[in-house]
Amino acid sequence: MKKIANLRVFPTILAGMIVGISFIIMTDLWLPIAAVAAAFVVAVAGGIALYKKSRRALRSAAVFSICFVLGIVFGLSAAAYANARLEKREIFEESAAITGKIEVGNSSDLSGKVDSYTVVLTDITVNGEKADGKAEFYSLQLKDGGFYEGDVISFTGRVVTLSTDVTTSYKASSLAEGIIYDITCPDDETGEIEVVGRDLDFFDKIKKAVAAKLKDNAGDKAARFMYAMTFGDSAVIEKSMKSDFSYTGTAHLLAVSGLHVGILAGALYTILKAIKVNAAVRSAIVLAALVFFSALCGFSPSTVRATVMVAVAAVAGLLGLRYDPLSGMSLAAIILLFVSPFNLYSLGFLMSFVAVYGLILFAKPLERAFLKAKFPKWLSGALSATLSANATLLPLMIYVFGDVSLISVPANCIIVPLAGIFFPLYIFALPFSFIPYFGFVATVVSLPFAGLSAIVGYLAGIDFPSVYFDFNWATIVLWLVAATAVSGLCAIPGIAKKIIASVLVICFISAVIVENAGMLSGADKIICFSSYDCAGVLVRSEKEGDFIVFHGEIDEAAVEAALGAMDKSRLRKVDFIVKFGFSETESEILDDYVEELGADTVYTTYASFTKYATGNFIMLADVASVICTYGYSAVYFDGVDLVIADKESPWSALSDCDILVCPYLGEKPDGVRYLVDDHGYSTGAENCLPSDFTFWTDGGKIVKTYKWRFA
């Protein structure tokens, strides 16, 4: 048996592609820097070969050098072409006649009805000319406006092409998915949205049919869970349920991943082998099924990666070659990066491949260790997969999300094996539910998923400790290098690996203890949020309590954004709300949300018609560090100044501040360190952060953030 790539050609090409793409996207001096990097690697490889003084070493060095340089050329070419193509599609129109099809929109149920202010548009025309690419479209008219996924809509709006400055994971993911425009629509008669048609393709019709069947025959939570797990559309999941999955580290079940593809492939192979299907035919059937499944899921990076790896394994088996998972994974990454180099900065792409890399490094050794310790086989497999994937993902997850709850390990060990059993049973049983009078089949297969969602909800309610640590890109790369060094991929003596691993674990645990000791010393946590005409912050402070500050006109979108911030912080109620002035409409909206917000006090100048007990905001200084004016509201934390404003605020009245929260301002004013603004964030404005930006302060400094940034 031979290895499919003795010198691991594909990983070497992938390494070169990563270098090439990084240089052309991150610096204008990409050509000389890439040339220096290539020359350095070639020189090192040649030097090692000359030191060993063998033909085999020289041949290996030559192949390695050629593959690495070839990868750099591939990466430079792909990134340069992607940038040039995006620049050619540049559009800036303030009042354009626009049509487009609603491809994706958050839905309150499985009907496909839009229940959010933001959707993804495709098949776009601007002033009668077709625009190549997709767009993120924002309008207050979308929510409760009677719009559905698949509707072709027409309106007058503003179109801006996203820049190629990849400084955020959100924007990189958008570019990788083909979303290159930012479209907004005025919420008056000049931009009224009209439905002018409906267009569902073959795959859309299948998804709608499955959604209708689940909605009619399964419980609400189970139906949403099953649909999300089938198609990777987590938009149908309720905020509280999504928060439970996120907190327990099982959110990957709601986005179709390699886990789902692996489960389906394994189940299909087992069934076809049991009925004596020829190996070649068996592989063809499985691959055809996986390609069809990937198409249903929109060819997401994780499904493409898993499908390519299964295909490489199948071809290797048919040819009598030994399958190398690292080469299979690298080939999948090369394909995805060649198609869209922006994938390199996409969070979904990175987490998918880093998790699989962890499985390649540690899954088998850990499983052998658990089996040797007399663990059951199913538990050994679950534990080894969970621990190996999470061990490599840990620094990336902490870097992006700020913290990781330790409940994720036991939660994954419980939920993932059960999902691996029930998911293929559901997929294979689902077609039978479409036979007349057999709808009960969908009901039967939904019962385990109702149980799984209940288990996740229970685990999410457990107050488990979280891990905080200030990782950056250098430490993430070092972590992966160290993980590789102590794995079977590196030819270091076993005793040396054990010493290195022990030292790393001790250092990491010590650093985490020190870091968390500082974090637990009373740091204040702030989550920013905004809607179109309102901005706000949720403050969690041991000294001042939990409260929300609104600035601007409070509408349903603003309250929903505040509830989202509460959900993100796993907060069930706040102590009070701060708002300068109230209209009767604003008060009525807040009154509708009294139970969900949990507050019974509003600090305001006047609100005699509200159900809340009210207090004068002038006295608020005795309770919290907040100042309110007509122009802006400000929150102070020992020298960290945060200003909340709307887009009409008089900027001349503002002094310098660390963070400004303002919706749709677009550009950071002078004197402001960071602007929290979705519009500026999506278009790549300098030092702009997304509306759900979260940070901690302690002793007058911002000590921790939910970064969502790659710069």
C-alpha positions in Angstrom: 0.0 0.0 0.0 1.4 3.4 -1.0 0.5 6.8 0.4 -1.6 8.9 -1.9 1.0 11.6 -1.6 4.4 10.5 -0.2 5.8 14.0 -0.1 2.4 15.5 0.7 2.3 17.7 -2.3 -1.1 19.2 -1.6 -0.3 20.5 1.9 2.8 22.1 0.4 0.8 23.8 -2.3 -1.8 24.9 0.2 1.0 26.5 2.4 2.2 28.4 -0.6 -1.4 29.5 -1.5 -1.9 30.8 2.0 1.3 32.9 1.8 0.4 34.2 -1.7 -3.2 35.2 -0.8 -2.1 36.8 2.5 0.5 39.0 0.9 -1.7 40.2 -2.0 -4.6 41.0 0.3 -2.8 42.4 3.3 0.0 44.5 1.7 0.7 46.5 -1.5 4.3 45.2 -1.6 3.0 41.7 -2.3 5.3 40.8 -5.2 8.7 41.5 -3.6 7.6 40.1 -0.2 6.2 36.9 -1.9 9.5 36.5 -3.8 11.5 36.9 -0.6 9.3 34.3 1.2 9.6 31.9 -1.7 13.4 32.3 -1.9 13.7 31.9 1.9 11.8 28.6 1.9 13.6 27.3 -1.1 17.0 28.2 0.5 16.0 26.4 3.8 14.9 23.3 1.9 18.0 23.3 -0.2 20.2 23.8 2.8 18.7 20.9 4.7 19.1 18.7 1.6 22.8 19.6 1.2 23.4 19.0 4.8 22.0 15.4 4.5 24.0 14.9 1.3 21.7 12.3 -0.3 19.9 12.2 -3.6 16.6 11.4 -1.9 16.9 14.6 0.2 17.8 16.7 -2.8 14.8 15.2 -4.7 12.5 15.9 -1.8 13.7 19.4 -1.5 13.2 20.1 -5.2 9.7 18.8 -5.1 8.9 20.7 -1.9 10.3 23.9 -3.4 8.5 23.6 -6.7 5.1 22.8 -5.0 5.5 25.7 -2.5 6.4 28.2 -5.3 3.5 26.9 -7.4 1.2 27.4 -4.4 2.4 31.0 -4.1 1.7 31.6 -7.8 -1.8 30.0 -7.5 -2.5 32.2 -4.4 -1.3 35.4 -6.0 -3.3 34.7 -9.2 -6.5 33.8 -7.4 -6.4 36.8 -5.1 -5.4 39.3 -7.8 -8.2 38.0 -10.1 -10.8 38.2 -7.2 -9.8 41.8 -6.4 -9.8 42.9 -10.0 -13.2 41.2 -10.6 -14.7 42.9 -7.5 -13.3 46.3 -8.6 -14.9 45.9 -12.0 -18.3 45.4 -10.4 -18.0 48.6 -8.4 -21.4 50.5 -8.0 -22.3 53.6 -6.0 -25.9 54.8 -6.5 -27.8 56.9 -4.0 -31.3 56.6 -5.6 -31.3 53.6 -7.9 -34.2 51.5 -9.2 -33.4 48.0 -7.9 -34.9 44.6 -8.3 -33.7 41.4 -6.7 -34.8 38.0 -5.3 -34.8 37.4 -1.5 -32.5 34.4 -1.2 -32.1 34.2 2.6 -34.0 36.0 5.3 -34.5 35.2 9.0 -37.9 33.7 9.5 -40.1 33.4 12.6 -41.2 30.0 11.4 -40.6 27.4 8.7 -42.8 29.2 6.1 -40.0 31.3 4.7 -41.7 34.5 5.7 -39.1 37.2 6.4 -39.0 38.3 10.0 -35.9 40.5 10.1 -34.7 43.8 8.8 -31.8 42.3 6.8 -32.0 39.8 3.9 -29.7 38.5 1.2 -30.6 39.5 -2.4 -29.6 37.7 -5.6 -30.4 38.2 -9.3 -30.0 42.0 -8.8 -30.6 44.7 -11.4 -29.6 48.3 -10.8 -31.3 50.9 -13.1 -32.1 48.1 -15.5 -28.5 46.7 -15.6 -27.7 43.3 -14.1 -25.3 43.4 -11.2 -23.0 40.4 -10.9 -23.1 39.2 -7.3 -25.3 39.1 -4.2 -26.2 41.9 -1.7 -27.1 42.4 1.9 -30.3 44.4 2.0 -31.5 46.4 5.0 -35.0 48.0 5.4 -37.4 48.3 8.3 -40.2 47.5 5.8 -39.0 43.9 5.5 -40.1 42.8 9.0 -43.9 42.0 9.1 -44.1 43.3 5.5 -45.5 40.0 4.0 -42.2 39.1 2.2 -41.0 35.6 1.7 -37.8 33.9 0.6 -38.0 33.5 -3.2 -40.0 36.8 -3.7 -38.7 39.1 -6.4 -38.9 42.7 -5.0 -38.6 46.1 -6.5 -37.8 49.4 -4.8 -35.6 52.6 -4.9 -32.5 52.4 -2.7 -28.8 53.0 -2.2 -26.2 50.6 -3.5 -22.5 50.5 -2.4 -19.9 47.9 -3.4 -18.0 46.4 -0.4 -14.3 47.1 -0.4 -11.7 44.4 -0.7 -10.0 45.5 2.6 -10.6 42.2 4.5 -10.3 43.3 8.1 -13.3 41.4 9.5 -14.5 37.8 9.5 -18.0 39.0 8.7 -17.0 40.8 5.6 -14.7 38.0 4.5 -17.5 35.5 4.9 -19.8 37.8 2.9 -17.2 38.2 0.1 -16.6 34.4 0.1 -20.3 33.8 -0.3 -20.6 36.3 -3.2 -22.2 39.1 -1.2 -20.4 42.1 -2.6 -23.0 44.9 -2.3 -24.6 46.8 0.7 -28.1 48.0 -0.2 -30.4 50.1 1.9 -33.9 51.4 1.3 -35.6 54.6 2.8 -38.6 53.7 4.9 -41.0 56.1 3.3 -43.0 56.2 0.1 -40.0 57.0 -2.1 -38.5 53.5 -1.3 -41.6 51.4 -0.9 -40.9 47.7 -1.6 -43.1 45.9 -4.0 -43.3 42.2 -4.7 -43.2 41.8 -8.5 -42.8 38.0 -8.8 -41.6 34.8 -7.2 -38.7 32.6 -8.3 -37.8 29.3 -6.6 -35.3 27.0 -8.2 -35.2 23.2 -7.9 -33.3 23.1 -4.6 -35.4 25.9 -3.1 -38.6 23.9 -3.8 -37.1 20.8 -2.1 -36.2 22.9 1.0 -39.7 24.5 1.1 -41.3 21.1 0.8 -39.2 19.7 3.7 -40.0 22.8 5.8 -43.7 22.4 5.2 -43.6 18.7 6.1 -41.7 19.3 9.3 -43.9 22.2 10.3 -47.0 20.1 9.8 -45.8 16.9 11.5 -43.2 17.8 14.1 -43.1 20.0 17.2 -41.9 23.5 16.7 -38.5 23.3 18.4 -37.8 19.8 16.9 -38.9 21.0 13.4 -36.6 24.0 13.5 -33.7 22.0 14.8 -34.1 19.3 12.1 -34.4 21.8 9.3 -31.3 23.7 10.4 -29.4 20.5 10.8 -30.4 19.4 7.3 -29.7 22.5 5.3 -27.5 24.6 7.6 -30.1 27.4 7.8 -29.9 28.5 11.4 -32.0 31.6 10.6 -35.1 29.6 11.6 -33.8 28.9 15.1 -35.2 31.1 17.8 -32.7 33.4 19.6 -33.0 31.7 23.0 -32.6 28.2 21.4 -29.6 29.4 19.3 -28.1 30.9 22.4 -28.4 27.6 24.2 -26.6 25.8 21.4 -23.9 28.4 21.2 -23.3 28.4 24.9 -22.9 24.6 25.0 -20.6 24.6 22.0 -23.0 22.5 19.9 -23.9 25.3 17.5 -22.0 23.4 14.8 -25.0 21.1 14.6 -27.1 24.0 13.3 -24.7 24.7 10.4 -24.2 21.8 8.1 -20.6 20.7 8.6 -18.3 17.9 7.8 -19.9 16.1 10.8 -23.2 15.9 8.9 -21.5 14.8 5.6 -19.4 12.2 7.4 -22.5 10.8 9.2 -24.4 10.5 5.9 -21.4 9.0 4.0 -20.8 6.5 6.8 -24.4 5.4 6.9 -24.7 5.1 3.2 -21.5 3.1 2.9 -22.7 0.8 5.6 -26.1 0.2 4.0 -24.7 -0.3 0.5 -22.0 -2.6 1.7 -24.6 -4.7 3.7 -26.6 -5.3 0.5 -23.4 -6.3 -1.4 -23.2 -3.4 -3.8 -20.0 -3.3 -5.9 -17.2 -1.0 -4.4 -17.0 1.3 -7.4 -20.8 1.6 -7.7 -21.0 2.1 -3.9 -18.5 5.0 -4.1 -20.3 6.6 -7.1 -23.6 6.5 -5.3 -22.2 7.9 -2.1 -20.4 10.7 -3.9 -23.5 11.6 -6.0 -25.6 11.7 -2.8 -23.0 14.0 -1.1 -22.8 16.4 -4.1 -26.6 16.6 -4.1 -26.6 17.3 -0.4 -23.9 19.9 -0.8 -25.9 21.6 -3.5 -28.9 21.7 -1.2 -26.7 23.4 1.4 -25.4 26.0 -1.1 -21.9 24.3 -1.4 -20.8 25.7 2.0 -17.0 25.4 2.7 -17.5 22.6 5.3 -19.7 20.5 3.0 -17.3 21.0 0.0 -14.3 20.1 2.2 -15.9 16.9 3.5 -17.2 15.9 0.1 -13.7 16.3 -1.5 -12.1 14.4 1.4 -14.6 11.5 0.9 -14.0 11.6 -2.8 -10.2 11.4 -2.4 -10.6 8.5 0.1 -12.9 6.7 -2.3 -10.5 7.1 -5.3 -7.6 6.0 -3.1 -9.4 2.9 -2.0 -10.4 2.0 -5.6 -6.8 2.4 -6.8 -5.4 0.4 -3.9 -3.6 3.5 -2.4 -3.4 4.5 1.2 -5.6 7.5 2.0 -3.8 10.5 3.6 -6.4 12.7 5.4 -4.0 15.7 5.5 -3.6 15.6 1.7 -7.4 15.2 1.2 -8.1 18.2 3.5 -5.4 20.3 1.7 -6.9 19.5 -1.7 -10.3 20.6 -0.5 -8.8 23.9 0.8 -6.9 24.5 -2.4 -10.2 24.2 -4.4 -12.1 26.5 -2.1 -9.3 29.1 -2.0 -8.9 29.0 -5.8 -12.6 29.6 -6.2 -12.7 32.4 -3.6 -9.5 33.5 -1.9 -11.6 35.5 0.6 -12.4 32.1 2.3 -9.0 32.4 3.9 -10.3 35.1 6.2 -13.8 33.6 6.6 -14.5 32.3 10.2 -16.6 29.3 8.9 -13.8 28.2 6.6 -11.1 28.5 9.3 -13.0 26.8 12.0 -14.0 23.9 9.7 -10.4 23.2 8.6 -8.8 23.8 12.0 -11.2 21.4 13.6 -10.5 18.7 11.0 -6.8 19.3 11.4 -7.2 18.6 15.1 -8.9 15.3 14.3 -6.1 14.4 12.0 -3.5 15.2 14.6 -5.0 13.7 17.8 -8.2 11.7 17.2 -6.7 8.2 16.7 -4.1 8.5 19.5 -6.7 9.7 21.9 -9.1 7.0 20.9 -6.5 4.3 21.5 -5.7 5.8 24.9 -9.4 5.8 25.9 -9.8 2.2 24.7 -6.7 1.2 26.6 -8.3 2.7 29.7 -11.4 0.4 29.2 -13.7 3.2 27.9 -16.6 1.9 25.7 -15.9 2.2 22.0 -18.7 4.7 21.3 -17.6 6.9 24.2 -13.9 6.7 23.2 -14.8 7.9 19.7 -16.9 10.7 21.0 -14.4 11.9 23.5 -11.4 11.7 21.2 -13.2 13.6 18.4 -14.5 16.3 20.8 -11.2 16.8 22.6 -9.0 16.8 19.5 -11.2 19.2 17.5 -11.7 21.5 20.5 -8.0 21.5 21.5 -6.9 22.9 18.1 -10.0 25.2 17.9 -9.6 26.6 21.4 -7.4 29.7 20.6 -9.4 30.6 17.5 -12.7 30.4 19.4 -11.4 32.4 22.3 -9.9 35.0 20.0 -13.2 35.5 18.1 -15.8 34.9 20.9 -13.9 36.2 23.9 -14.6 33.2 26.0 -15.5 29.5 25.8 -17.6 27.7 28.3 -16.2 24.4 29.6 -19.7 22.9 29.4 -18.9 22.4 25.7 -16.8 19.3 26.3 -19.5 17.2 28.1 -22.2 18.7 26.0 -20.5 17.6 22.8 -19.8 14.1 24.2 -23.5 13.7 24.9 -25.1 15.4 22.0 -22.8 14.6 19.0 -23.0 10.8 19.4 -26.7 10.9 19.7 -27.1 13.2 16.7 -24.8 10.8 14.8 -27.4 8.0 15.4 -30.6 10.0 14.8 -29.6 12.2 11.9 -29.1 9.5 9.2 -32.3 7.7 10.5 -34.2 11.0 10.0 -32.7 11.6 6.5 -33.5 8.2 5.2 -37.0 8.2 6.8 -37.9 11.7 5.6 -38.8 10.7 1.9 -41.3 8.2 3.2 -43.2 10.9 5.0 -44.2 12.4 1.6 -46.2 9.3 0.8 -49.9 10.0 1.4 -51.0 9.1 4.9 -47.4 8.5 6.0 -46.8 12.0 7.5 -46.6 10.3 10.9 -43.1 9.1 9.9 -41.8 12.7 10.3 -43.5 12.9 13.7 -41.8 9.7 14.8 -38.3 10.7 13.7 -38.7 14.2 15.3 -39.1 12.8 18.8 -35.3 12.3 19.4 -34.6 15.8 18.2 -37.1 17.2 20.6 -35.2 15.3 23.3 -31.8 16.6 22.1 -33.0 20.2 22.1 -34.3 19.7 25.6 -31.0 18.3 26.8 -29.1 21.3 25.2 -31.5 23.6 27.0 -30.9 21.9 30.3 -27.1 21.9 29.9 -27.2 25.6 28.9 -28.9 26.4 32.2 -25.9 25.0 34.2 -23.7 27.8 35.5 -20.4 26.4 34.2 -17.0 28.2 34.3 -15.7 29.8 31.1 -12.1 30.2 29.8 -10.8 33.7 29.0 -7.4 34.3 27.4 -6.0 37.1 25.2 -5.0 35.2 22.1 -3.8 37.0 18.9 -2.8 35.6 15.5 0.8 35.0 16.5 -0.2 32.9 19.5 -2.8 31.0 17.4 -0.2 30.1 14.8 2.2 29.1 17.6 -0.5 26.9 19.1 -1.0 25.1 15.9 2.7 24.7 15.3 3.1 23.3 18.8 0.1 20.9 18.3 1.8 19.7 15.1 5.1 19.2 16.9 3.6 16.8 19.5 1.5 14.9 17.0 2.3 11.9 14.8 3.0 14.2 11.8 6.3 15.3 13.3 9.3 13.0 13.6 10.3 14.1 17.1 11.2 11.3 19.6 8.3 10.3 21.8 9.9 11.4 25.1 10.6 14.9 23.6 6.9 15.2 22.5 5.7 14.3 26.0 8.0 16.9 27.5 6.9 19.6 25.0 3.2 18.7 25.5 3.5 18.8 29.3 5.3 22.1 29.3 2.7 23.6 27.0 -0.2 22.4 29.1 1.3 23.7 32.3 2.1 27.1 30.7 -1.4 27.4 29.2 -3.2 26.4 32.5 -1.0 28.9 34.5 -1.6 31.7 32.0 -5.4 31.0 32.0 -5.5 31.1 35.8 -3.7 34.4 35.9 -5.8 35.9 33.1 -9.1 34.7 34.6 -8.1 35.9 38.1 -7.8 39.4 36.6 -11.1 39.0 34.6 -13.0 37.9 37.7 -11.9 40.9 39.8 -15.0 43.0 38.9 -14.5 44.0 35.3 -17.5 45.7 33.7 -19.0 44.1 30.6 -20.6 46.2 27.8 -22.4 44.9 24.8 -23.2 47.5 22.0 -26.3 47.2 19.8 -28.2 49.4 17.3 -31.0 49.5 14.8 -31.6 52.0 12.0 -32.6 55.0 14.2 -31.5 54.0 17.6 -28.3 52.9 19.3 -27.7 51.5 22.8 -25.5 49.5 25.2 -26.2 46.8 27.7 -24.0 47.3 30.8 -23.2 44.5 33.3 -21.5 46.0 36.4 -21.1 44.5 39.9 -21.2 48.0 41.3 -23.9 49.6 39.2 -26.1 46.7 38.2 -27.3 45.5 34.9 -28.9 48.2 32.7 -29.7 49.3 29.2 -29.0 52.8 27.7 -31.0 53.8 24.6 -30.4 56.8 22.4 -32.6 57.7 19.5 -36.1 56.6 18.6 -37.0 53.3 20.3 -38.8 51.0 17.8 -39.3 47.3 17.8 -36.0 46.8 16.0 -34.2 48.7 18.8 -35.8 46.6 21.5 -35.1 43.4 19.6 -31.5 44.4 19.3 -31.4 45.0 23.1 -32.9 41.6 23.7 -30.3 40.1 21.4 -27.6 41.7 23.6 -29.2 40.3 26.7 -29.4 36.9 25.1 -25.7 37.1 24.1 -24.8 37.9 27.7 -27.2 35.2 29.0 -29.0 37.8 31.0 -32.7 37.2 31.7 -33.5 40.7 33.1 -32.0 44.1 33.6 -32.3 46.3 36.7 -33.3 49.5 34.9 -33.4 51.3 31.5 -32.1 54.7 30.6 -33.6 57.0 27.9 -33.6 60.7 27.5 -37.3 61.6 27.0 -40.1 59.3 25.7 -42.8 59.6 23.1 -46.1 57.7 23.8 -45.3 55.4 20.9 -41.9 54.5 22.4 -43.5 53.9 25.7 -46.1 51.5 24.2 -43.3 49.6 22.5 -41.3 49.2 25.7 -44.5 48.2 27.6 -45.0 45.4 25.1 -41.5 44.0 26.1 -41.7 44.6 29.9 -41.7 40.9 30.7 -38.8 40.0 28.3 -36.7 42.9 29.5 -37.5 42.2 33.1 -36.9 45.9 34.2 -39.4 47.8 36.3 -37.7 51.2 36.3 -36.9 53.7 33.6 -34.7 56.7 34.1 -36.1 59.4 31.9 -37.1 63.1 32.0 -40.8 62.3 31.5 -42.9 59.2 30.8 -46.1 59.6 32.7 -47.9 57.2 30.3 -45.5 54.2 30.8 -46.2 51.2 32.9 -42.7 51.4 34.3 -41.9 53.1 37.6 -39.8 56.1 36.5 -36.9 58.0 37.9 -35.3 61.2 37.0 -32.1 60.7 34.9 -30.4 63.6 36.7 -30.2 61.5 39.8 -28.7 58.6 37.8 -25.2 59.5 38.7 -25.9 58.0 42.1 -26.7 54.6 40.4 -24.6 54.4 37.3 -22.0 56.5 35.4 -24.4 57.8 32.7 -25.0 61.3 31.3 -28.0 61.9 28.9 -28.6 64.9 26.6 -30.7 65.5 23.5 -27.6 65.1 21.3 -26.1 62.0 22.9 -25.8 59.7 25.9 -22.5 58.9 27.6 -21.3 56.0 29.8 -18.1 56.4 31.8 -16.0 53.6 33.4 -12.9 55.0 35.1 -11.5 56.7 32.1 -13.1 54.6 29.4 -15.5 56.9 27.6 -18.4 55.4 25.6 -20.8 57.7 23.7 -24.1 56.5 22.3 -25.7 58.7 19.6 -27.9 58.7 16.5 -26.9 59.8 13.1 -28.5 63.2 13.6 -26.4 64.0 16.7 -24.5 67.4 16.8 -20.9 66.1 16.5 -19.5 69.5 17.5 -20.8 68.9 21.0 -18.8 65.7 21.3 -15.4 65.6 22.9 -12.9 62.8 22.2 -14.1 59.3 23.3 -12.8 55.8 23.2 -15.9 54.2 21.6 -18.8 55.8 19.7 -22.0 53.7 19.1 -24.0 55.2 16.2 -26.0 53.5 13.5 -25.3 54.1 9.9 -22.8 56.9 10.4 -20.4 55.3 7.9 -17.2 57.0 8.9 -15.4 57.5 12.2 -15.4 61.1 13.3 -12.1 62.7 14.3 -11.2 62.2 18.0 -13.0 58.9 18.2 -11.0 55.8 18.8 -13.5 53.2 17.6 -16.9 53.5 15.8 -19.5 50.8 16.4 -21.6 51.0 13.2 -22.7 48.1 11.0 -22.6 50.2 7.9 -19.0 51.4 8.4 -18.0 47.9 9.5 -19.4 46.2 6.4 -17.8 48.8 4.0 -14.4 48.5 5.7 -14.2 52.0 7.3 -11.2 52.6 9.5 -11.6 51.3 13.1 -15.2 50.3 12.7 -16.8 47.5 14.7 -20.1 45.6 14.3 -23.2 46.6 16.3 -22.8 43.6 18.7 -19.3 44.6 19.7 -18.6 43.4 23.3 -15.8 44.5 25.6 -14.8 44.5 29.3 -13.3 47.4 31.2 -11.2 47.2 34.4 -9.2 50.0 35.9 -9.8 52.5 33.1 -8.7 50.1 30.3 -10.5 48.0 27.8 -9.1 44.6 28.9 -11.0 42.2 26.7 -13.1 42.3 23.6 -15.2 40.2 21.3 -13.0 41.1 18.4 -14.6 39.7 15.3 -11.6 41.1 13.5 -8.7 39.7 11.6 -6.4 42.8 11.4 
